[in-house]
Amino acid sequence: MKIQTTKIAALVLALMLMLTLAACGGNNTPANSPAPSPSPTETPGGTQSPTGTDTVDDKNGGGDTPQYISLRRTVFAAGEGITVFFTGITEEMIDNYASIVIANVGAGHNEYLQRRYPKMESGTADFEALRRSGEGDYEIRFYSISGDLTPFSDETFIESIAFTVNNEAAAQLPRTDFDVIQFGGYDWLVLDEQDGKALIITENVIEARAFHDEEVDMKWEHCDLRAYLNGEFYNSFSSEEQGRIVETTITNDGESDTTDNIFLLSVEEAESYFPDSSARMASDNSGSAISWWLRTRGAYGDMASVVWMDGGIFAIGVVIQTHSVRPAMWINQ
């Protein structure tokens, strides 16, 4: 089908926003969950250049969302380890000694505390706790070293993320340490508990699928992904496990209610159960951050909403596109 010019313009604008805007927030509350407490504002430290004084002319747009590296949050307590997610690193970068480092930018000086050298195009880089440096402003910096260029210099700098080590601020962050249970061969986060039942969602994505196999006006009620989750995927559980899964009436944002054993979260539920965008981030088996479907309709009839890799929610997932799946369900405890 042909897409009107205005629709193309809207898609282009929305794709640009995904790369540049912070995650969309919200405090809507689904019928079966109380609203969470408001999230405190996180204030990361300022960005400085690799020489330690001037603002970096970032290749990612001078403060825009980084293209290669991401953090689940930007406030940490002293003694915490830090996991950096990276993606889109090319084989050429790896061959030329790409490096991810933690830099201390406090007091107008640099101190490279730890370094990691990615050996794959996507994955995670784990850093030990910053015990000896304590509270202050830090950066995760990404460099690609090649030829005769000076290592860890302006010439080889690509992008950075500022973060803060602040014990008091970290203690006020929303709870993201959901209880984790095993069910049907998967690890699940417990989002809610009511009357002897638990609402659970897979801790990470299970696979990648289209929302529907045709680019047509499509609702959750009739989409192929709903049919798959309540058919083939549901049937993959044992009879004992199926006996614990609770058939649930699902409210679909002004559309017809559906009765499902297994479903996707709505935008409203994703905003309510997860306290912020970082808590909504999910990864695949390699540890790479990845996008995942929600059941709420998108900006146009042939779109559905998606949680992006940085945890932001966008309404521009064309139904025939492939995004990852995080099934949710209520089970008897």
Stockholm file with secondary structure:
# STOCKHOLM 1.0

chainA/1-333         MKIQTTKIAALVLALMLMLTLAACGGNNTPANSPAPSPSPTETPGGTQSPTGTDTVDDKNGGGDTPQYISLRRTVFAAGEGITVFFTGITEEMIDNYASIVIANVGAGHNEYLQRRYPKMESGTADFEALRRSGEGDYEIRFYSISGDLTPFSDETFIESIAFTVNNEAAAQLPRTDFDVIQFGGYDWLVLDEQDGKALIITENVIEARAFHDEEVDMKWEHCDLRAYLNGEFYNSFSSEEQGRIVETTITNDGESDTTDNIFLLSVEEAESYFPDSSARMASDNSGSAISWWLRTRGAYGDMASVVWMDGGIFAIGVVIQTHSVRPAMWINQ
#=GR chainA/1-333 SS CCCCHHHHHHHHHHHHHHHHSCCCCCCCCCTTSCCCCCCCCCCCCCCCCTTSSSCCCCTTCSSSCCSSEECSCSEECTTCCEEEEECCCCHHHHHTTEEEEEEECGGGCCCEEEEECCCSSSEEEEECCCTTTCSEEEEEEEEECCTTCCTTSTTTEEEEEEEEECHHHHHTSCCCCCCEEEETTEEEEEEEEETTEEEEEESSCCEEEESCSSCSCCCGGGCHHHHHIIIIIHHTSCHHHHHHEECEEEEETTEEEEEESSBCCCHHHHHHHSSSHHHHCEECTTSCEECEEEEEECSSTTEEEEECTTSCEEEEEETTSEEEECCEEEEEC
#=GC SS_cons         CCCCHHHHHHHHHHHHHHHHSCCCCCCCCCTTSCCCCCCCCCCCCCCCCTTSSSCCCCTTCSSSCCSSEECSCSEECTTCCEEEEECCCCHHHHHTTEEEEEEECGGGCCCEEEEECCCSSSEEEEECCCTTTCSEEEEEEEEECCTTCCTTSTTTEEEEEEEEECHHHHHTSCCCCCCEEEETTEEEEEEEEETTEEEEEESSCCEEEESCSSCSCCCGGGCHHHHHIIIIIHHTSCHHHHHHEECEEEEETTEEEEEESSBCCCHHHHHHHSSSHHHHCEECTTSCEECEEEEEECSSTTEEEEECTTSCEEEEEETTSEEEECCEEEEEC
//
